[in-house]
Amino acid sequence: MSTVEAVSDGNAEPTTSSITSGEVWLQRIDQFAEKFGDATNPILIKETRQALKSRQFVITFSVLLVAAFGWTVAGSLSLMPLIYTTPSAPRMLIGYYVVLALPMLLVVPLAAYRSLEAEIDDGTLELLSITALSPWQIVLGKLASASLQMMLYLVALFPCVAYAYTLRGVDLPTLALMMAVLITSALALTVVALSFAPLARGRTGRISTLLVVLMVLLLAEYLVGSAVIYTILYGNPLTLGWTVFLLVTAILLTVSIGHLLLTTTAAQLTPESENRSSGIRWSILTLTILVIAFNAFSIEWVREDREQVLFVFFPSLLFLAGLWTFAGAMMAAESAAVTPRIQRELPGNFLSRLTLLFFTPGPATGLVFACLGTLLVMSAALLGIERIQDTGSVLRAREFTILRNLVVAYSSYLIVFLVLVRGIVALVRINNHPRVEVGMAALIAIAVLAALVPYSVGLHYNDYRPYSYNGWQVTNWVWTLGITLDNQPPAWIMETAIAAMVIAVLIAIATVGRRSLAIRTATPEAVLEAQREA
């Protein structure tokens, strides 16, 4: 412990010549809290004041308190006199869950959606954009305000939940699992609702988006409620290991998917002059690696009942296929314009250009990134299938062969279609400035035509009678995947799929062109001076 030395000079105050280690940590914590407060306080205070003074919060909170008090009295009286001798917690807890779930899973996410949509609709967001606040701070402020409302609801209902627990019949782990599921689901639904707010531009689009958000919230309310009520009544049917694994997986995936949705929401609020793509690509890659890691862990961890591995592997495979299909079409349809601000953020040296090239904005780099991501998922899926087969599974060797062929064929079609999407959107951008959603529309159009045109031509030449699969139907992905699923593909199908995939990837890399040689532009002195003053 260091000492404090005071130097007296007349009436001068003593000065500290040395500081203890504890004081150093306190100063660091104080500096971190100050920086964090400066970054979050402006929008958080605005949103919190606006939310807590709103009629929606006052009415919802009042109804919550009245409903909780009413159920406490009515539920307790309905259980008399057996409440003193018989475990009565499940029935009371179900009532409290319903009272708490309605505002947390429905009212708060819907209010967050309407708040961000109103900012965009009223033009307030344009005023905020000229301030020092970033789109990320605006979105996180909305989420923090919604989280604060949820915390108030939880605090108000906590004594009631504690009262239900004292009535016996529900153990503490089940109660903790219920609260964890409720909180995680509420935050996830709020993020989903916020991600829908910037999508619509016109009045019709806003009404349609509102209906979609409402349907998603109601469906989630039903599914989460059914799972929680079943757990309260019958207990947790899973083992402790699977419960911990699924809970940790759900929380981490919720955080990762939430980060992706928040990144896309902030990107839609970001001006076109700034980089809106790199963060999304990093988030997609992180989510993909996380899903692959969870599958690898489950494959190596589960040794007794190998069928349980398939319940993790198949949904993960479908999720990653949908993620890269949707994201790939969007990335292939990005704008090719690179503003000076974006150009100043390009990789500056050879090593960074070599490793970070495909994270820079643009349709050419986006197409290559989507192709590489698809190849990553395909390789991980094939390795996972091989490992599941080696360690034992309920599936037969024939079914593993079908699964491998499906993975390769779907990846091949997706990469080829993404290359075509890149070309079509490039032609459209000659005279127009479409949004990235056009990429998804182009992918759907290409997929429909690739399947419908050859089948219609073949049907015409066979006098509209059924006919067998042949080489002219190679672009018909529906028929090709169908016969692959039946394990009846011709021998040349897989070779053709792999060759087409390799050629498409080489074409995608060739379209990058001079972007791979681009050098970061130096930041002007005026911009550096403005940044230092800010």
Disulfide bonds with the S-S distance in Angstrom:
none
